[in-house]
Amino acid sequence: MILSWMTDGHIHGEYLAVESSPNRNQELIEIMISPPNVTDIIDVMQQKSYRVFSNKKGYDLNIVGIRSAQIDQQVYNDWITVFYMSDGRWNYFPFPGTTDPGSFYLQNPLNVRGTAILKPGQYRGSHKIGRHKNYKALQQKKAVTVYRDDNRDGYLNTANMEQDSGMFGINIHRSNAHRRSTVIGKWSAGCQVLQDPAHFRFLLDLCDLSAATFSNSFSYTLLEENDFLD
């Protein structure tokens, strides 16, 4: 696995440097099976009338989660992606993660109304560089909408579930601090969680550069795998 590094405020290296090309999947690390093409993500966002950030200054980040249609609450089968325009092309970085709570918290809700499952949508200015527990992460700063799963069956099924909007600590953070996590376990009670801490550090590096150029405010968009079906 090749990681990028930073010097003088610029990102260098080859790690996941994926352009919007037909052969894009050949460049991805082995644990990624088929993340959507960045142009497909943009098409879906535009179809939904979501904002696609494309300031030519660079580091105008689009942070987009993609929820898998496969329902397995112990597996990192979603993607958390980030992309931005630079020198007339999209720089695109897809990371494996989860956009769902793990089975532990589906069976043991932290809220009496049920476990939070983020509702797909675009949440403008929803996050900032802040803290998750005791470490640096993207912290929720504006209201989001969640489904409330209160049946404690350990399975994700949002049909006919109550919706709830507000501040629930739906942060974007990592799992294990030292190595790639193999199961979701207790890492997510509704947050958006990257599987690999190296990927998470890379995302935060991009966010630091974006905050220095624009402001400490980031939008988060959650799409679903079914959005990409013909």
Summary of the structure (lengths in Angstrom):
residues: 230
radius of gyration: 16.7
end to end distance: 32.7
largest distance: 50.9
contacts: 710
relative contact order: 0.21
helix: 17%
strand: 34%
